[in-house]
Amino acid sequence: MSDLQARFDEAVAQSKTLPERPDNLTLLRIYALFKQGTEGDVSGARPGAMDFVARAKFDAWEMLKGKSKEEVQTAYVELIESLKG
């Protein structure tokens, strides 16, 4: 396992024990970085307009399309570090 992968995995664990709940935009950013860092580019159809949460998650993930696994994992680690206080 690479050092970055180990740091990413640790940040994922730490994201569940943050001192306070991040705001919704930050939660979307965390979600999108995680999905791009673990699954790559978003696929499938965009959720319908009435499914607000799923659509927001899809759109946030789609904004990272084309970013490398290493790039988004690094951004994820940095974001979680900044939220730990």
Secondary structure, 3 states (H helix, E strand, C coil): CCHHHHHHHHHHHHHCCCCCCCCHHHHHHHHHHHHHHHHCCCCCCCCCCCCHHHHHHHHHHHCCCCCCHHHHHHHHHHHHHHHCC
